[in-house]
Amino acid sequence: QVQLEESGGGLVQAGGSLRLSCTTSGRTFSPLHMGWFRQAPGKEREFVATISWSGGVTEYVDSVKGRFTISRDNAKNTMYLQMNSLKPEDTAVYYCAADPSYARTKVTGAVRYWGQGIQVTVSS
């Protein structure tokens, strides 16, 4: 069983920055690719970014390209999402996700492991 725990959320003004962290614990017999999703009020959960096990491959949804950076430190079992130039439309609950399949880390209905989510609020 794998547990994921997010931290680093909060309230920030538009144009500001936040860094989310996701710490992994528990047992896994295969390397995990990881990603971030978000869900705004009244909307479906959407893919934000993903990173391969080695960190060598990353992908982003178009709306965050150039503003968000995903990274990971496998020695610390932690993944990060650096969010810069935040906009009110980035307000959402952000979820950490992990899966042995890289492709599944980009699909809401396919991801195997989820964190509980953390609130990010961007005020205008």
C-alpha positions as CSV (number, residue, x, y, z in Angstrom):
1,Q,0.0,0.0,0.0
2,V,1.2,3.5,-0.9
3,Q,0.3,6.6,1.0
4,L,0.6,10.1,-0.5
5,E,0.5,13.3,1.6
6,E,0.4,16.8,0.2
7,S,1.6,20.0,2.0
8,G,2.4,23.6,1.2
9,G,-1.0,24.9,0.1
10,G,-2.7,28.0,1.3
11,L,-3.8,31.5,0.3
12,V,-1.8,33.7,-2.0
13,Q,-2.4,36.9,-4.0
14,A,-2.5,36.8,-7.7
15,G,1.0,37.0,-9.1
16,G,2.4,35.2,-6.1
17,S,4.0,31.8,-5.7
18,L,3.5,28.6,-3.8
19,R,5.4,25.3,-3.7
20,L,3.4,22.1,-3.1
21,S,5.1,18.9,-1.8
22,C,3.9,15.3,-2.0
23,T,5.6,12.8,0.3
24,T,5.3,9.1,-0.5
25,S,5.3,6.3,2.1
26,G,4.4,2.7,2.3
27,R,5.5,-0.3,0.2
28,T,5.8,-0.5,-3.5
29,F,7.5,-3.1,-5.6
30,S,7.8,-0.9,-8.7
31,P,9.0,2.6,-9.4
32,L,6.2,5.1,-9.3
33,H,5.6,7.9,-11.9
34,M,3.8,10.8,-10.3
35,G,1.6,13.7,-11.1
36,W,-0.6,16.6,-9.9
37,F,-4.3,17.1,-10.6
38,R,-6.6,19.8,-9.4
39,Q,-10.3,20.3,-8.9
40,A,-12.0,23.6,-8.8
41,P,-15.5,24.1,-7.2
42,G,-18.2,22.8,-9.6
43,K,-15.6,21.4,-12.0
44,E,-14.2,18.0,-12.8
45,R,-10.7,17.0,-11.6
46,E,-8.2,17.8,-14.2
47,F,-4.6,16.9,-15.0
48,V,-2.0,19.5,-14.2
49,A,1.5,18.0,-14.5
50,T,3.3,14.6,-14.5
51,I,6.9,13.4,-14.0
52,S,8.5,10.1,-14.8
53,W,10.2,8.0,-12.1
54,S,13.7,9.3,-13.2
55,G,12.5,12.8,-13.4
56,G,13.7,12.9,-17.0
57,V,10.2,13.4,-18.6
58,T,7.6,16.0,-17.6
59,E,4.4,17.1,-19.1
60,Y,2.0,20.0,-18.3
61,V,-1.5,21.1,-19.2
62,D,-1.3,24.1,-21.5
63,S,-2.8,26.5,-18.9
64,V,0.2,26.2,-16.5
65,K,3.1,25.8,-19.0
66,G,5.8,28.4,-18.2
67,R,4.4,29.1,-14.8
68,F,4.5,25.7,-13.0
69,T,7.4,23.3,-12.6
70,I,7.2,19.7,-11.4
71,S,10.2,18.0,-9.9
72,R,11.0,15.1,-7.6
73,D,13.7,14.0,-5.1
74,N,13.6,10.2,-5.0
75,A,16.1,10.1,-2.1
76,K,13.5,12.0,0.0
77,N,10.4,10.2,-1.6
78,T,9.1,13.6,-2.4
79,M,7.6,15.3,-5.4
80,Y,7.2,19.1,-5.8
81,L,5.1,21.5,-7.8
82,Q,6.5,25.1,-7.9
83,M,3.7,27.4,-8.9
84,N,4.6,31.0,-10.0
85,S,2.6,33.8,-11.4
86,L,-0.5,32.4,-9.8
87,K,-3.9,33.4,-11.1
88,P,-7.4,33.3,-9.5
89,E,-8.3,30.5,-11.9
90,D,-5.6,28.4,-10.4
91,T,-7.8,28.2,-7.2
92,A,-8.6,24.5,-6.6
93,V,-7.9,21.5,-4.4
94,Y,-4.6,20.0,-5.7
95,Y,-4.1,16.3,-5.5
96,C,-0.9,14.3,-5.7
97,A,-1.1,11.1,-7.8
98,A,1.1,8.1,-8.4
99,D,1.1,5.1,-10.6
100,P,3.5,2.4,-11.9
101,S,2.3,3.4,-15.4
102,Y,3.5,6.8,-16.7
103,A,0.5,7.1,-19.1
104,R,-2.0,6.6,-16.3
105,T,-0.6,9.5,-14.3
106,K,-2.3,11.8,-16.9
107,V,-5.7,10.3,-16.7
108,T,-8.0,11.0,-13.7
109,G,-9.9,7.8,-13.9
110,A,-6.9,5.6,-14.2
111,V,-4.5,6.7,-11.5
112,R,-4.0,4.1,-8.8
113,Y,-2.8,6.1,-5.8
114,W,-4.2,9.5,-4.6
115,G,-3.4,11.9,-1.9
116,Q,-6.2,13.6,0.2
117,G,-5.8,16.9,-1.6
118,I,-4.8,20.4,-0.4
119,Q,-6.4,23.7,-0.9
120,V,-4.8,26.4,-3.0
121,T,-6.6,29.8,-3.1
122,V,-5.5,32.7,-5.2
123,S,-7.1,36.0,-4.5
124,S,-7.4,38.8,-7.1
